Amino acid sequence: MRIADADEFLEAYRQVSRNAAGRQRQAFRQLLDEAAPVYARLAADRRSTARRFNVFEALGIERRELMHSGLLAYLLNPRAQHDQGDRMLRSFLERMGIEALPQTLERTTVVCEHSLEERGRLDIALFLPNGRIVGIENKVDAGERPDQVRDYQLWLSQQQRWVAERHLLVFLTPEGRAPDKQLAEIDLRSCSYETIADWLSEHRDLPNRLATVVAMYAEICRQIGRSR
């Protein structure tokens, strides 16, 4: 190819490129013009509804394990000041597959960070009126220490001789995974944060003051479940 021919080819290529770039810029400007009113409506909707606001995100506590355990224990406590009695506790236990529940759960004792002496501390312990114990071990970002779940099950097995009903350990993690080690003698349920969100979302008739917080917390649980 002659030099003159090469120069002519390069100039033609540059012209095509300039034309293509011009068309792209024009299409992009048109897209921005069309999107502007949509964005304005979206911004106005957000201002009027504060739909994206979540108090747990605002406080920066959405991944703090102690916060989750404390709030769950509060909602499960039939004597807490949410004044919903045992309805949330009962629905949670039913979702965990527990049958033959007492007619009333109002006398259930809920304990956070329950000491198991040399075996550690259980995040939440539910002592039901019929003597049954339901423990909840909560893992948001932290991993298990060696034999942690097994140790908790051993403690539950030592309490088994006092009651006829089998105790239960709930292992709560973002994805609902099984623990590293577990005993067959004590019932265990693996529970995900999405399951917690589903459980919270089924309570659609809560008082407005409580419903707002529960809905925000359910959103956080879904985020944790989907971020695994």
N, CA and C of each residue as an Amber inpcrd file, in Angstrom:
protein
   684
   0.8530000  -1.1910000   0.0000000   0.0000000   0.0000000   0.0000000
   0.8880000   1.2400000   0.0000000   0.5300000   2.2210000  -0.8600000
   1.2980000   3.4650000  -0.9100000   1.0150000   4.3140000   0.3240000
   1.9700000   5.1940000   0.6580000   1.8250000   6.0740000   1.8120000
   0.5850000   6.9420000   1.6730000   0.3530000   7.4510000   0.4670000
  -0.8150000   8.3040000   0.2400000  -2.1070000   7.5310000   0.4870000
  -2.1170000   6.2750000   0.0340000  -3.3050000   5.4470000   0.2500000
  -3.5150000   5.1880000   1.7470000  -2.4140000   4.9400000   2.4690000
  -2.4990000   4.7000000   3.9130000  -3.0290000   5.9270000   4.6350000
  -2.5280000   7.1240000   4.2350000  -3.0190000   8.3540000   4.8670000
  -4.5060000   8.5440000   4.6090000  -4.9060000   8.2440000   3.3940000
  -6.3190000   8.3950000   3.0400000  -7.1940000   7.4360000   3.8580000
  -6.6970000   6.2090000   4.0270000  -7.4400000   5.2210000   4.8170000
  -7.5700000   5.6590000   6.2800000  -6.4760000   6.1710000   6.8590000
  -6.4940000   6.6140000   8.2500000  -7.4450000   7.7930000   8.4430000
  -7.4380000   8.7180000   7.5040000  -8.3320000   9.8640000   7.6020000
  -9.7960000   9.4180000   7.5300000 -10.0710000   8.4550000   6.6270000
 -11.4280000   7.9350000   6.5260000 -11.8450000   7.2460000   7.8230000
 -10.9180000   6.5170000   8.4430000 -11.2020000   5.8290000   9.7210000
 -11.5050000   6.8430000  10.8260000 -10.7060000   7.9280000  10.8620000
 -10.9280000   8.9580000  11.8790000 -12.2900000   9.6160000  11.7010000
 -12.6890000   9.8390000  10.4730000 -13.9850000  10.4710000  10.2050000
 -15.1320000   9.5790000  10.6700000 -15.0170000   8.2840000  10.3560000
 -16.0440000   7.3260000  10.8090000 -16.1180000   7.3150000  12.3330000
 -14.9390000   7.3440000  12.9830000 -14.8850000   7.3270000  14.4480000
 -15.5330000   8.5830000  15.0240000 -15.2190000   9.7680000  14.3820000
 -15.8070000  11.0100000  14.8680000 -17.3270000  10.9880000  14.7220000
 -17.7930000  10.4680000  13.5910000 -19.2380000  10.3940000  13.3760000
 -19.9080000   9.4700000  14.3870000 -19.2560000   8.3240000  14.6500000
 -19.8100000   7.3610000  15.6130000 -19.8300000   7.9600000  17.0050000
 -18.7320000   8.6480000  17.3710000 -18.6640000   9.2670000  18.6970000
 -19.7280000  10.3490000  18.8400000 -19.9420000  11.0990000  17.7530000
 -20.9710000  12.1300000  17.7840000 -22.3500000  11.5460000  17.9880000
 -22.6310000  10.4470000  17.2870000 -23.9320000   9.7880000  17.4440000
 -24.1080000   9.2500000  18.8650000 -23.0070000   8.7020000  19.4390000
 -23.0770000   8.1860000  20.8060000 -23.3480000   9.3050000  21.8130000
 -22.6630000  10.4560000  21.6130000 -22.8880000  11.5780000  22.5190000
 -24.3290000  12.0790000  22.4230000 -24.8280000  12.1200000  21.2030000
 -26.2050000  12.5760000  21.0080000 -27.1980000  11.6150000  21.6630000
 -26.9500000  10.3040000  21.4820000 -27.8330000   9.3080000  22.0960000
 -27.7760000   9.3900000  23.6270000 -26.5800000   9.6480000  24.1640000
 -26.4170000   9.7400000  25.6090000 -27.1530000  10.9630000  26.1550000
 -27.0190000  12.1130000  25.4250000 -27.7370000  13.3130000  25.8580000
 -29.2430000  13.0840000  25.8220000 -29.7190000  12.3920000  24.7860000
 -31.1430000  12.1060000  24.6790000 -31.6040000  11.2220000  25.8420000
 -30.7640000  10.2330000  26.1950000 -31.0900000   9.3500000  27.3130000
 -31.1870000  10.1370000  28.6190000 -30.2360000  11.0670000  28.8170000
 -30.2580000  11.8960000  30.0290000 -31.5060000  12.7640000  30.0730000
 -31.8820000  13.3230000  28.9160000 -33.0710000  14.1690000  28.8580000
 -34.3270000  13.3740000  29.2090000 -34.3870000  12.1370000  28.7240000
 -35.5660000  11.3100000  28.9830000 -35.5900000  10.8250000  30.4300000
 -34.3970000  10.5930000  31.0030000 -34.3260000  10.0620000  32.3690000
 -34.5470000  11.1390000  33.4220000 -34.2900000  12.4030000  33.0650000
 -34.3550000  13.4810000  34.0620000 -35.7110000  13.5520000  34.7690000
 -36.8480000  13.5590000  34.0480000 -38.1340000  13.6250000  34.7680000
 -38.4090000  12.3830000  35.6060000 -37.9340000  11.2190000  35.1490000
 -38.1160000   9.9880000  35.9280000 -37.3480000  10.1020000  37.2440000
 -36.1060000  10.5800000  37.1360000 -35.2920000  10.7410000  38.3510000
 -35.9180000  11.7760000  39.2870000 -36.4600000  12.8420000  38.7210000
 -37.0940000  13.8750000  39.5450000 -38.2800000  13.2990000  40.3080000
 -39.0940000  12.4740000  39.6370000 -40.2330000  11.8400000  40.3270000
 -39.7490000  10.8930000  41.4180000 -38.6750000  10.1430000  41.1140000
 -38.1130000   9.2250000  42.1100000 -37.6020000   9.9860000  43.3220000
 -36.8900000  11.0830000  43.0840000 -36.3620000  11.8950000  44.1780000
 -37.4890000  12.4770000  45.0140000 -38.5460000  12.9300000  44.3500000
 -39.6920000  13.4870000  45.0800000 -40.3690000  12.4170000  45.9240000
 -40.4910000  11.2110000  45.3660000 -41.0920000  10.1040000  46.1110000
 -40.2550000   9.7670000  47.3350000 -38.9310000   9.7490000  47.1700000
 -38.0500000   9.4390000  48.3000000 -38.1470000  10.5030000  49.3880000
 -38.2420000  11.7620000  48.9720000 -38.3680000  12.8350000  49.9570000
 -39.6700000  12.7120000  50.7410000 -40.7400000  12.3480000  50.0510000
 -42.0460000  12.3180000  50.7060000 -42.2570000  11.0600000  51.5420000
 -41.5560000   9.9630000  51.2190000 -41.7750000   8.6990000  51.9320000
 -40.6080000   8.2790000  52.8110000 -39.3950000   8.8170000  52.5570000
 -38.1850000   8.3580000  53.2770000 -38.0930000   6.8340000  53.2150000
 -38.4350000   6.3070000  52.0480000 -38.5400000   4.8650000  51.8910000
 -37.2240000   4.1330000  52.1950000 -36.1060000   4.7760000  51.9020000
 -34.8140000   4.1000000  52.0780000 -34.2480000   4.2350000  53.4870000
 -34.8900000   5.0410000  54.3260000 -34.3630000   5.2390000  55.6780000
 -34.5320000   3.9780000  56.5060000 -33.4710000   3.6140000  57.2120000
 -33.5180000   2.4890000  58.1400000 -32.7220000   2.8700000  59.3770000
 -33.3750000   2.8550000  60.5170000 -32.7310000   3.3360000  61.7380000
 -31.5140000   2.5020000  62.1040000 -31.5240000   1.2200000  61.7620000
 -30.3970000   0.3570000  62.1000000 -29.1690000   0.6950000  61.2640000
 -29.3930000   1.0310000  59.9870000 -28.2850000   1.4940000  59.1420000
 -27.7960000   2.8580000  59.6040000 -28.7220000   3.7270000  59.9590000
 -28.3470000   5.0770000  60.3910000 -27.4630000   5.0270000  61.6350000
 -27.7280000   4.0720000  62.5260000 -26.9360000   3.9340000  63.7430000
 -25.6790000   3.1050000  63.5280000 -25.5420000   2.5170000  62.3460000
 -24.3520000   1.7270000  62.0390000 -24.2670000   0.4350000  62.8260000
 -25.4160000  -0.1590000  63.1610000 -25.4070000  -1.3620000  63.9920000
 -26.0070000  -2.5630000  63.2630000 -26.1410000  -2.4600000  61.9250000
 -26.8580000  -3.5030000  61.2010000 -26.1340000  -4.8450000  61.1860000
 -24.8080000  -4.8840000  61.4810000 -24.0830000  -6.1540000  61.4830000
 -23.5390000  -6.4940000  62.8610000 -24.0400000  -5.8280000  63.8840000
 -23.5480000  -6.0900000  65.2360000 -24.3460000  -7.2320000  65.8560000
 -23.6400000  -8.2810000  66.1680000 -24.2880000  -9.4990000  66.6390000
 -25.0750000  -9.2790000  67.9260000 -24.5040000  -8.5270000  68.8590000
 -25.1830000  -8.2960000  70.1340000 -26.4890000  -7.5310000  69.9410000
 -26.4960000  -6.6090000  68.9790000 -27.7260000  -5.8790000  68.6950000
 -28.7990000  -6.8370000  68.1980000 -28.4370000  -7.7220000  67.2790000
 -29.4130000  -8.6750000  66.7490000 -29.9490000  -9.5810000  67.8490000
 -29.0450000 -10.1060000  68.6630000 -29.4840000 -11.0040000  69.7390000
 -30.3870000 -10.2740000  70.7210000 -30.0120000  -9.0380000  71.0660000
 -30.8140000  -8.2770000  72.0120000 -32.2000000  -7.9740000  71.4870000
 -32.2990000  -7.5850000  70.2050000 -33.6040000  -7.2550000  69.6320000
 -34.4650000  -8.5070000  69.4710000 -33.8590000  -9.6010000  69.0220000
 -34.6150000 -10.8460000  68.8940000 -35.1400000 -11.3010000  70.2560000
 -34.2850000 -11.2210000  71.2720000 -34.7150000 -11.6160000  72.6200000
 -35.8700000 -10.7460000  73.0880000 -35.8060000  -9.4570000  72.7940000
 -36.8750000  -8.5350000  73.1840000 -38.1880000  -8.9140000  72.5110000
 -38.1490000  -9.1750000  71.2080000 -39.3700000  -9.5190000  70.4820000
 -39.9360000 -10.8590000  70.9460000 -39.0620000 -11.7820000  71.3410000
 -39.5050000 -13.1010000  71.7700000 -39.9850000 -13.1240000  73.2170000
 -39.6790000 -12.0860000  73.9580000 -40.0350000 -12.0480000  75.3700000
 -41.5090000 -11.6630000  75.5300000 -42.3540000 -12.5610000  76.0130000
 -43.7830000 -12.2460000  76.1040000 -44.1020000 -11.1660000  77.1300000
 -43.1470000 -10.8630000  78.0130000 -43.3980000  -9.8310000  79.0270000
 -42.7050000  -8.5090000  78.7060000 -42.1230000  -8.4060000  77.5070000
 -41.4610000  -7.1690000  77.1100000 -42.4980000  -6.0860000  76.8370000
 -42.0270000  -4.8560000  76.7390000 -42.9400000  -3.7180000  76.6060000
 -43.4510000  -3.5090000  75.1830000 -43.2390000  -4.4800000  74.3010000
 -43.9450000  -4.4000000  73.0170000 -45.4250000  -4.7200000  73.2120000
 -45.7670000  -5.3380000  74.3560000 -47.1580000  -5.5880000  74.7450000
 -47.9310000  -6.4720000  73.7720000 -47.2200000  -7.3740000  73.1110000
 -47.8650000  -8.3160000  72.2010000 -47.9920000  -9.7040000  72.8200000
 -47.6440000  -9.8120000  74.0950000 -47.7520000 -11.1030000  74.7500000
 -46.8540000 -12.1430000  74.1030000 -47.3770000 -13.3560000  73.9650000
 -46.5400000 -14.4550000  73.4580000 -46.7280000 -14.7170000  71.9660000
 -47.3960000 -13.8220000  71.2440000 -47.7210000 -14.1080000  69.8460000
 -46.4770000 -14.2550000  68.9760000 -45.4700000 -13.4020000  69.1770000
 -44.2650000 -13.4940000  68.3500000 -43.4220000 -14.6960000  68.7590000
 -43.3670000 -14.9650000  70.0500000 -42.6600000 -16.1560000  70.5170000
 -43.3060000 -17.4120000  69.9650000 -44.6170000 -17.4980000  70.0520000
 -45.3140000 -18.6920000  69.5740000 -45.0950000 -18.9090000  68.0720000
 -45.2130000 -17.8540000  67.3000000 -45.0460000 -18.0070000  65.8470000
 -43.6080000 -18.3790000  65.4940000 -42.6410000 -17.8650000  66.2710000
 -41.2460000 -18.2360000  66.0300000 -41.0220000 -19.7150000  66.3250000
 -41.5130000 -20.1840000  67.4490000 -41.3320000 -21.5940000  67.8200000
 -42.0280000 -22.5090000  66.8120000 -43.1970000 -22.1150000  66.3480000
 -43.8910000 -22.9130000  65.3360000 -43.0950000 -22.9580000  64.0340000
 -42.4840000 -21.8270000  63.6750000 -41.6640000 -21.7950000  62.4620000
 -40.4290000 -22.6910000  62.6080000 -39.9470000 -22.8500000  63.8340000
 -38.8100000 -23.7320000  64.0910000 -39.2300000 -25.2020000  64.1670000
 -40.5010000 -25.4550000  63.9590000 -40.9870000 -26.8330000  63.9150000
 -41.3160000 -27.4430000  65.2550000 -41.4730000 -26.6230000  66.2920000
 -41.7990000 -27.1490000  67.6180000 -43.3100000 -27.3540000  67.7130000
 -43.6920000 -28.5650000  68.0890000 -45.0990000 -28.9040000  68.2240000
 -45.4520000 -29.0650000  69.7050000 -46.7220000 -29.2450000  69.9770000
 -47.2170000 -29.4690000  71.3330000 -46.7590000 -28.3770000  72.2890000
 -46.9400000 -27.1310000  71.8780000 -46.5760000 -26.0130000  72.7440000
 -47.6180000 -25.8440000  73.8530000 -47.2090000 -25.3250000  75.0010000
 -48.1820000 -25.0480000  76.0580000 -49.2580000 -24.0910000  75.5640000
 -50.4210000 -24.1450000  76.1980000 -51.5320000 -23.2880000  75.7950000
 -51.1640000 -21.8180000  75.9080000 -50.3910000 -21.4770000  76.9270000
 -49.8860000 -20.1180000  77.0650000 -48.3770000 -20.1640000  77.2600000
 -47.7060000 -19.1810000  76.6620000 -46.2430000 -19.0710000  76.7990000
 -45.8620000 -17.8210000  77.5810000 -46.8390000 -17.2180000  78.2370000
 -46.6020000 -15.9450000  78.9210000 -45.5330000 -16.0560000  80.0090000
 -45.3700000 -17.2430000  80.6020000 -44.4080000 -17.3980000  81.6790000
 -43.0340000 -17.8290000  81.1800000 -42.8100000 -17.7570000  79.8820000
 -41.4840000 -18.0660000  79.3300000 -40.4680000 -17.0480000  79.8250000
 -39.3040000 -17.5460000  80.2230000 -38.1970000 -16.6750000  80.6250000
 -37.1980000 -16.5840000  79.4790000 -36.8310000 -15.3690000  79.1170000
 -35.9040000 -15.1270000  78.0100000 -34.6350000 -14.4970000  78.5830000
 -33.5010000 -15.1260000  78.3010000 -32.2240000 -14.6640000  78.8610000
 -31.2170000 -14.4690000  77.7330000 -30.5910000 -13.3020000  77.6990000
 -29.4860000 -13.0490000  76.7620000 -28.1570000 -13.4160000  77.4270000
 -27.2310000 -13.9110000  76.6230000 -25.8960000 -14.2470000  77.1250000
 -25.9970000 -15.1580000  78.3520000 -26.7600000 -16.2210000  78.2130000
 -26.9640000 -17.1440000  79.3340000 -25.6920000 -17.9580000  79.5770000
 -25.1860000 -17.8860000  80.7880000 -23.9350000 -18.5580000  81.1280000
 -24.1390000 -20.0670000  81.2480000 -23.2800000 -20.8120000  80.5570000
 -23.2580000 -22.2680000  80.6650000 -22.0080000 -22.7070000  81.4030000
 -21.4920000 -21.8120000  82.2280000 -20.2690000 -22.0200000  83.0120000
 -19.0990000 -22.2990000  82.0710000 -18.4380000 -23.4420000  82.2210000
 -17.2190000 -23.6750000  81.4330000 -17.5110000 -23.8970000  79.9560000
 -18.7830000 -24.0600000  79.5870000 -19.1190000 -24.3110000  78.1820000
 -19.3700000 -23.0270000  77.3990000 -19.3240000 -21.8740000  78.0450000
 -19.4700000 -20.6170000  77.3300000 -20.7830000 -19.9280000  77.6440000
 -21.2270000 -19.0990000  76.7150000 -22.4690000 -18.3410000  76.8750000
 -23.3500000 -18.5350000  75.6480000 -24.5920000 -18.8250000  75.9000000
 -25.5760000 -19.0020000  74.8380000 -26.1990000 -17.6420000  74.5450000
 -26.2470000 -17.2530000  73.2760000 -26.7200000 -15.9060000  72.9240000
 -28.1150000 -15.6290000  73.4630000 -29.0450000 -16.5570000  73.2570000
 -30.4080000 -16.4130000  73.7760000 -30.8630000 -17.7620000  74.3070000
 -31.4330000 -17.7620000  75.4890000 -32.0140000 -18.9860000  76.0510000
 -33.4780000 -18.7250000  76.3790000 -34.3460000 -19.5820000  75.8720000
 -35.7820000 -19.4950000  76.1280000 -36.1710000 -20.6580000  77.0360000
 -36.6440000 -20.3470000  78.2210000 -37.0780000 -21.3650000  79.1680000
 -38.6100000 -21.3790000  79.1720000 -39.1930000 -22.3620000  78.4820000
 -40.6290000 -22.4230000  78.3090000 -41.3070000 -22.9000000  79.5990000
 -42.6010000 -22.6000000  79.7720000 -43.2960000 -22.9720000  81.0100000
 -43.3180000 -24.4690000  81.2870000 -43.2470000 -25.3100000  80.2420000
 -43.2670000 -26.7570000  80.4470000 -41.8760000 -27.3380000  80.7010000
 -40.8860000 -26.4570000  80.9270000 -39.5370000 -26.9200000  81.2150000
 -38.6420000 -27.0820000  80.0020000 -39.2160000 -26.9780000  78.8450000
 -38.4310000 -27.1140000  77.6130000 -37.5220000 -25.9000000  77.4330000
 -36.3240000 -26.1460000  76.9190000 -35.3600000 -25.0750000  76.6680000
 -35.1070000 -24.9720000  75.1690000 -35.1730000 -23.7630000  74.6610000
 -34.7910000 -23.4900000  73.2680000 -33.6520000 -22.4840000  73.3090000
 -32.4890000 -22.9130000  72.8440000 -31.3350000 -22.0200000  72.7880000
 -31.1450000 -21.4900000  71.3770000 -30.6740000 -20.2600000  71.2730000
 -30.3860000 -19.6580000  69.9620000 -28.9390000 -19.2020000  69.9650000
 -28.1520000 -19.7790000  69.0770000 -26.7690000 -19.3310000  68.8970000
 -26.7220000 -18.5210000  67.6070000 -26.3140000 -17.2690000  67.7260000
 -26.4180000 -16.3030000  66.6350000 -25.0350000 -15.9750000  66.0870000
 -24.8700000 -16.1350000  64.7720000 -23.6140000 -15.8050000  64.1070000
 -23.9120000 -14.8920000  62.9220000 -23.4790000 -13.6420000  63.0200000
 -23.6530000 -12.7150000  61.8970000 -22.4150000 -12.7490000  61.0140000
 -21.2880000 -12.3290000  61.5550000 -20.0240000 -12.3590000  60.8120000
 -18.9860000 -13.2740000  61.4650000 -19.1160000 -13.5120000  62.7610000
 -18.1220000 -14.3150000  63.4730000 -18.2880000 -15.7910000  63.1520000
 -17.1870000 -16.5170000  63.2080000 -17.2210000 -17.9630000  63.0190000
 -17.3860000 -18.6820000  64.3450000 -17.4840000 -19.9880000  64.2740000
 -17.6010000 -20.7860000  65.4930000 -16.2330000 -21.0130000  66.1130000
 -16.2230000 -21.0570000  67.4300000 -15.0160000 -21.5700000  68.0710000
 -15.0900000 -23.0890000  68.0410000 -13.9810000 -23.8010000  68.2000000
 -14.0080000 -25.2660000  68.1260000 -15.0160000 -25.8780000  69.1110000
 -15.8610000 -26.7440000  68.5980000 -16.8450000 -27.4930000  69.4030000
 -17.8830000 -26.6040000  70.0920000 -18.0680000 -25.3780000  69.6290000
 -18.9870000 -24.4690000  70.3200000 -20.4100000 -25.0070000  70.3520000
 -20.9500000 -25.3450000  69.1900000 -22.3280000 -25.8350000  69.1280000
 -22.4570000 -27.1670000  69.8650000 -21.4720000 -28.0230000  69.7020000
 -21.4740000 -29.3120000  70.4060000 -21.5030000 -29.1000000  71.9230000
 -20.7320000 -28.1270000  72.4170000 -20.7260000 -27.8360000  73.8510000
 -22.0990000 -27.3850000  74.3280000 -22.7600000 -26.5470000  73.5370000
 -24.0880000 -26.0760000  73.9130000 -25.0830000 -27.2370000  73.9250000
 -24.9510000 -28.1310000  72.9630000 -25.8360000 -29.2980000  72.9360000
 -25.5780000 -30.2210000  74.1290000 -24.3310000 -30.3540000  74.5120000
 -24.0170000 -31.1640000  75.6920000 -24.6610000 -30.5740000  76.9380000
 -24.6260000 -29.2420000  77.0420000 -25.2730000 -28.5980000  78.1820000
 -26.7700000 -28.8670000  78.1580000 -27.3880000 -28.7430000  76.9900000
 -28.8170000 -29.0200000  76.8760000 -29.1240000 -30.4720000  77.2270000
 -28.2520000 -31.3850000  76.8340000 -28.4890000 -32.7980000  77.1410000
 -28.4650000 -33.0470000  78.6430000 -27.6700000 -32.2770000  79.3770000
 -27.6210000 -32.4210000  80.8300000 -28.9100000 -31.9380000  81.4870000
 -29.6410000 -31.0350000  80.8050000 -30.9050000 -30.5430000  81.3410000
 -32.0720000 -31.4510000  80.9410000 -31.8110000 -32.3890000  80.0360000
 -32.8900000 -33.1760000  79.4530000 -33.5780000 -34.0780000  80.4750000
 -32.8380000 -34.5150000  81.4780000 -33.4180000 -35.4810000  82.4090000
 -34.5580000 -34.9020000  83.2480000 -34.6940000 -33.5820000  83.2480000
 -35.7110000 -32.9620000  84.0900000 -37.0710000 -32.8530000  83.3970000
 -37.1250000 -33.0070000  82.0870000 -38.3920000 -32.8170000  81.3650000
 -38.5520000 -33.8980000  80.3080000 -39.8060000 -34.0780000  79.8880000
 -40.0840000 -35.0790000  78.8580000 -39.8450000 -34.5320000  77.4580000
 -40.1000000 -33.2150000  77.2640000 -39.9640000 -32.6180000  75.9410000
 -38.4840000 -32.4430000  75.5760000 -38.1650000 -32.6780000  74.3180000
 -36.7800000 -32.5340000  73.8660000 -36.4220000 -31.0510000  73.7160000
 -35.2500000 -30.7070000  74.2050000 -34.7570000 -29.3490000  74.0500000
 -34.3170000 -29.1230000  72.6010000 -34.1040000 -27.8760000  72.2560000
 -33.7600000 -27.5290000  70.8740000 -32.7110000 -26.4390000  70.8630000
 -31.7530000 -26.5580000  69.9550000 -30.7840000 -25.4930000  69.7040000
 -31.0010000 -24.9660000  68.2950000 -31.1900000 -23.6590000  68.1760000
 -31.3290000 -22.9960000  66.8750000 -29.9930000 -22.3530000  66.5350000
 -29.4640000 -22.7070000  65.3710000 -28.1840000 -22.1580000  64.9170000
 -28.4790000 -21.1390000  63.8250000 -28.3820000 -19.8610000  64.1860000
 -28.7830000 -18.7620000  63.2950000 -27.5640000 -18.1640000  62.6140000
 -27.5390000 -18.2130000  61.2860000 -26.4480000 -17.6490000  60.4850000
 -27.0450000 -16.9400000  59.2720000 -26.2750000 -16.0880000  58.5910000
 -26.8160000 -15.4070000  57.4110000 -27.4130000 -16.3590000  56.3840000
 -26.7170000 -17.4640000  56.0990000 -27.1600000 -18.3630000  55.0360000
 -27.9020000 -19.5890000  55.5440000 -28.0000000 -19.7660000  56.8650000
 -28.6810000 -20.9400000  57.4040000 -27.8590000 -22.2000000  57.2970000
 -26.5580000 -22.0770000  57.4230000 -25.6850000 -23.2570000  57.2710000
 -25.7290000 -24.1320000  58.5210000 -25.2450000 -25.3550000  58.3660000
 -25.1260000 -26.2650000  59.4990000 -23.8490000 -25.9440000  60.2710000
 -23.8140000 -26.2130000  61.5660000 -22.5870000 -25.9820000  62.3410000
 -21.5040000 -26.9800000  61.9590000 -20.2670000 -26.6730000  62.3610000
 -19.1480000 -27.5590000  62.0380000 -19.3140000 -28.9260000  62.6900000
 -19.7570000 -28.9420000  63.9550000 -19.9580000 -30.1950000  64.6730000
 -21.2600000 -30.1120000  65.4560000 -21.9780000 -31.2490000  65.5180000
 -23.2130000 -31.2730000  66.2850000 -23.4850000 -32.6720000  66.7880000
 -24.3500000 -32.7610000  67.8030000 -24.7390000 -34.0420000  68.3800000
 -26.1170000 -34.4350000  67.8650000 -26.2950000 -35.7170000  67.6290000
 -27.5870000 -36.2010000  67.1570000 -28.6040000 -36.2650000  68.2850000
 -28.1210000 -36.3020000  69.5390000 -29.0320000 -36.5020000  70.6700000
 -29.9040000 -35.2870000  70.9730000 -29.4540000 -34.1110000  70.5880000
 -30.1980000 -32.8800000  70.8470000 -30.6400000 -32.2760000  69.5220000
 -31.9290000 -31.9770000  69.4160000 -32.4620000 -31.3990000  68.1720000
 -31.7590000 -30.0880000  67.8450000 -31.4800000 -29.8900000  66.5700000
 -30.8550000 -28.6500000  66.1030000 -31.5490000 -28.1930000  64.8430000
 -31.8290000 -26.8980000  64.7490000 -32.3850000 -26.3020000  63.5380000
 -31.4040000 -25.2510000  63.0260000 -31.0230000 -25.3790000  61.7790000
 -30.2460000 -24.3190000  61.1380000 -31.2330000 -23.2970000  60.6050000
 -30.9910000 -22.0330000  60.8960000 -31.9340000 -20.9680000  60.5480000
 -31.1730000 -19.8440000  59.8650000 -31.7080000 -19.3290000  58.7780000
 -31.0800000 -18.2230000  58.0600000 -31.7070000 -16.8970000  58.4670000
 -31.0100000 -15.8160000  58.1490000 -31.5710000 -14.4930000  58.4310000
 -32.7510000 -14.1820000  57.5140000 -32.7980000 -14.8110000  56.3530000
 -33.9850000 -14.6440000  55.5000000 -35.2100000 -15.2760000  56.1640000
 -34.9990000 -16.3930000  56.8630000 -36.0970000 -17.0180000  57.5980000
 -36.5970000 -16.0940000  58.6970000 -35.6680000 -15.4210000  59.3880000
 -36.0650000 -14.4520000  60.4110000 -36.8770000 -13.3260000  59.7750000
 -36.4420000 -12.8570000  58.6010000 -37.1830000 -11.7990000  57.9010000
 -38.5890000 -12.2650000  57.5390000 -38.7100000 -13.5130000  57.0660000
 -40.0350000 -14.0510000  56.7310000 -40.9230000 -14.1270000  57.9710000
 -40.3430000 -14.5680000  59.0770000 -41.1040000 -14.6600000  60.3260000
 -41.5930000 -13.2790000  60.7670000 -40.7210000 -12.2850000  60.7080000
 -41.1230000 -10.9310000  61.1000000 -42.2040000 -10.3920000  60.1750000
 -42.0690000 -10.6770000  58.8890000 -42.9850000 -10.1100000  57.8990000
 -44.3950000 -10.6880000  57.9910000 -44.5430000 -11.8340000  58.6320000
 -45.8820000 -12.4230000  58.7340000 -46.7560000 -11.6800000  59.7470000
 -46.1380000 -10.8280000  60.5730000 -46.8920000 -10.0680000  61.5700000
 -47.3060000  -8.7240000  60.9590000 -48.3990000  -8.7310000  60.2300000
 -48.8200000  -7.5550000  59.4680000 -49.7680000  -6.6470000  60.2460000
 -50.2230000  -7.0840000  61.4020000 -51.2140000  -6.3060000  62.1350000
 -50.6630000  -5.7580000  63.4470000 -49.3580000  -5.5230000  63.4960000
 -48.7650000  -4.9420000  64.6910000 -49.1460000  -3.4670000  64.8010000
 -49.1380000  -2.9100000  65.9960000 -49.3600000  -1.4630000  66.1390000
 -48.3260000  -0.6880000  65.3210000 -48.7270000   0.4640000  64.8000000
 -47.8700000   1.2180000  63.8800000 -46.4730000   1.4720000  64.4370000
 -46.4070000   1.8430000  65.6920000 -45.1180000   2.1780000  66.3140000
 -44.1680000   0.9820000  66.2610000 -44.6870000  -0.2030000  66.5720000
 -43.8780000  -1.4220000  66.5530000 -43.6760000  -1.9280000  65.1320000
 -44.7110000  -1.8200000  64.3160000 -44.6430000  -2.3300000  62.9480000
 -43.5340000  -1.6560000  62.1510000 -43.3330000  -0.3580000  62.3610000
 -42.2940000   0.3730000  61.6320000 -40.9140000  -0.1830000  61.9400000
 -40.6380000  -0.3990000  63.2090000 -39.3250000  -0.9210000  63.6100000
 -39.1460000  -2.3630000  63.1350000 -40.1710000  -3.1710000  63.2870000
 -40.0870000  -4.5690000  62.8590000 -39.8560000  -4.6550000  61.3540000
 -40.5320000  -3.8130000  60.5740000 -40.3350000  -3.8130000  59.1170000
 -38.9090000  -3.4130000  58.7570000 -38.3650000  -2.4040000  59.4400000
 -36.9810000  -1.9990000  59.1880000 -36.0150000  -3.1160000  59.5450000
 -36.2940000  -3.7940000  60.6590000 -35.4090000  -4.8820000  61.0610000
 -35.4920000  -6.0450000  60.0740000 -36.6790000  -6.3240000  59.5660000
 -36.8280000  -7.3840000  58.5580000 -36.0010000  -7.0620000  57.3100000
 -35.9700000  -5.7840000  56.9130000 -35.1470000  -5.3850000  55.7590000
 -33.6690000  -5.6700000  56.0180000 -33.2030000  -5.3580000  57.2250000
 -31.8070000  -5.6200000  57.5710000 -31.5200000  -7.1150000  57.5320000
 -32.4390000  -7.9190000  58.0530000 -32.2450000  -9.3740000  58.0260000
 -32.1520000  -9.8990000  56.6080000 -32.9730000  -9.3610000  55.7160000
 -32.8980000  -9.7940000  54.3160000 -31.5650000  -9.4020000  53.6850000
 -31.0980000  -8.2070000  53.9990000 -29.7970000  -7.7860000  53.4770000
 -28.6910000  -8.7240000  53.9400000 -28.7210000  -9.0840000  55.2060000
 -27.7030000 -10.0010000  55.7410000 -27.8130000 -11.3610000  55.0590000
 -29.0410000 -11.8520000  54.8910000 -29.2290000 -13.1480000  54.2560000
 -28.7520000 -13.1660000  52.8100000 -28.9170000 -12.0580000  52.1070000
 -28.5370000 -12.0060000  50.6930000 -27.0770000 -11.6540000  50.4740000
 -26.4020000 -11.2140000  51.5270000 -24.9990000 -10.8240000  51.3790000
 -24.0300000 -11.9630000  51.6410000 -24.5510000 -13.1630000  51.8580000
 -23.6790000 -14.2950000  52.1910000 -22.7800000 -14.6590000  51.0200000
